Amino acid sequence: MTFRILHMCTIVKNSLKSNQSLRNGIYDSLCTRYSYLLKTHVPLQCDVKNATFFVNKSGDELWKGVTSVSNAGRRRGRAKGLARKRDLNRGQLLGVGKIPIQFPGLNTSVFRGKELVQQQKLPVDPEREEKLAKLRQTQVGRRRNKLSPLERGWTGAQMGGRKLGPPDPVGEDHFDGFESWILESKIISCMTGTLGRKSRFSLFVITGNGNGLAGFAVAKAPTAKAASITAKNRAGQKLMFIPRYKEHTVLHDFFTQFGRTKIFVTKMHEGYGLVCHRAIKACCEAIGIKDIYAKVEGSKNLQNIIKAFFIGLLRQKSYQQLADEKRLHLVEFRSENGNYPEVIASPLKVRKAEEVQSHEIRNFTQYVMGGKVVLRKKKYPPFFTKLPSWKVKLRKLERLRHGDDTRMKLIAEYGALHSFLTEKYPEAKLKLPKWKKKRESDETEME
């Protein structure tokens, strides 16, 4: 630009050769103005095409230069300590960065139930950088990251049984105390006319707070991460309340069925545990059931098992409801009380004996099971009970039979191996072993 300004001043000077004074005055004024312009104007940078090695080469070619060696070097053993290619984008999600923001349609669904999701800022994860660095450092070749036994779910390879955390908040409602479990993860595919075979991830998730609230849902998405987020949010919108007996088991035994899947559920005492299918066990943890026995018969389709189990839980009835429905007293016989009858529920209006028909089911367990009976294998005695040596052993142990039970009962009642005859016959006391006497004598000598 400087050369253009000086060239213009020269043209003006040459065009006014006839008038010397005018020519010199105009030339001086132009030079003065343009010199001021040159001092205040920021000169433009010259356009130069910057060419660099890192722009011309692709990422794969750059990694090849670091992670490869010539054939001659490979034969000499120079390929042992080479670095391996790492995915620097691993662990980063679309729309999630140092400042996580919820973008509807990008990293979350546009609608959550009937509510339109708004763009909002999420809480910052202070451990994000550490997790990314650890994730990239542990990536070696094609090996998978080894999860701890508490995080890997039912198996180390599949996603079934893994925990996802609570569902995302909906407006001002937060899911405090909730936890989500993946019950089933599979890849489904369909053939389309334009894209060919199209594959998606299908996840079956259940969520609950361990205090009677639980819900389940299925979601499908192109990636497993998106499907898991959608599934747990849907499950949080389909919560159901499940009544429990003393906050640890079901109200009563029941039979339930969905499709070809049949489940016989038995109410158990406190401390029994969860003896059932692993998917039912995850449901019980989400609901808050701690003691149960469940037998699955027929089809082992996982979604059918969960649906059948929830149908049975929702159809439970309290003792009062059963008594009102049958219009009879509900009486309980317990072996701990010597099978003494105890009325636990009574209807408002009781039927008379003449009104009760003979073919009616009055057994509580059979009534709540819908007339179904669990098929159990007959227990046969062990083979050695038929041998002559077993009869000889029984004759030898006959004088010691129930000896251990008697000793435990006496210790529990009297605090020692005494009985009600000890005061009447003081000579009938238990003699201490010899080694114990010696030990007491030694203690007295030391004193």
Secondary structure, DSSP 4 states (H G I P E B T S, - for coil): -HHHHHHHHHHHHHHT-S-HHHHHHHHHHHHHHHHHHHHHSPPPPP------HHHHS-HHHHHHHHH---HHHHHTTTTSSPPPP--TTTT--TT-SSS-EE-BTTTB-SEETTEEPPPEEPPP-TTHHHHHHHHHHS--TTPPPPPPTTTSTTSSSS-TT-B--SPPPBTTB--TT-EEEEEEEEEEEEEETTTEEEEEEEEEEEEE-SSSEEEEEEEEESSHHHHHHHHHHHHHTS-EE---BTTTB-SS-EEEEETTEEEEEEE--TT--EES-HHHHHHHHHHT--SEEEEEEE---HHHHHHHHHHHHHT---HHHHHHHHTS-EEE--GGGTT--EEEE--SSPPPTTTS-TTS---HHHHHTTT-----PPPPPPGGGGSHHHHHHHHHTGGGTTHHHHHHHHHHHHSSS--TTTTT-TT-PPPPPHHHHHHHHHHHHH-
